[in-house]
């Protein structure tokens, strides 16, 4: 077996970064952001790489992701064979990519990782892997650092890191605002670095919510993503652009999930009232009691928008 490392090592042990763009904020708060997406690859070996991965991954994550089922006939990102875990959009893929395997999990999956240090020790030390994508985010529930503020900072060159402003773009409810939210983009995914500043509360359906999310997406194109981003995400988000120097207060994934749950629950009730309110009135007259109405309408399951917080046992109020 070739002993040559399959990827350059990250900077968690103090190595020099491949690009100053990856430099963390020296005096930043490591807890001022949270990880919202992870892709990692590593070189496989042994006679049963799939079984081995499931065993070591389940141990490192305390079996929080449940079982891993094959997706017959379905590849992923160029890999010929893929598997899906029970929690989050969490995938494992193998085959056809130079003897490597891919692990990928979204924001919902990140919420199930019980110990980021154990996760890093698995992928960095045991599997000798590398990060190929990392998203880090922080939430401004009060909207002090708004989308409009981000645009102004861009216009004043505060996103400037190399003598000129990076690319920018907009999406969403800009021309005739109807309450669905706006997004301001800085950077370019094709170049491996994209910042999204968007009105998260409005995206979830609350038209008057001030909640704004600042979210960085990094890919390993022309850069090494250090494993330390998973342990000190706040320092790396704050150091990504000068405009994010304000990122200092502790960020809480639980607080975000509570806020998300509260807004989603409220919006589902509003939708249910608008759609089924007259029917429920009629049923109350015909069935004779609220218990009888509930008995006829109720069925097993949880609305998709509340599935994650129900699994985690997190419930919260909206931001009104």
Buried (B, 14 or more C-beta within 10 A) or exposed (E): EEEEEBBEBBBBEEEEBBEEBBBBBEEBBBBBBBBBBBBBBBBBEEEEBBEBBBEBBBEBBEEBBEEBEEBEEBBBEEBEBBBBBEBBEBBBBBBEBEBBBBBBBBBBBBBBBEEBEBBBBBBBEEBBBBBBBBBBBBBBBEBEBBBEBBBEBBEEEBBBBEEEBBEBEEEBBEEEEEEEBBBBBBBEEEEBBBBBBBBBBBBBBBBEBBBBBBBBBBBBEEBBBBBBBBBBBBBBBBBBBBBBEBBBEEBBBEBBBBBBBBBBBBBBEEEEEEEEEEEBEEBEEEBEEEEEBEEEEEEEEEEEBBEBBEBBEBEBEBBE
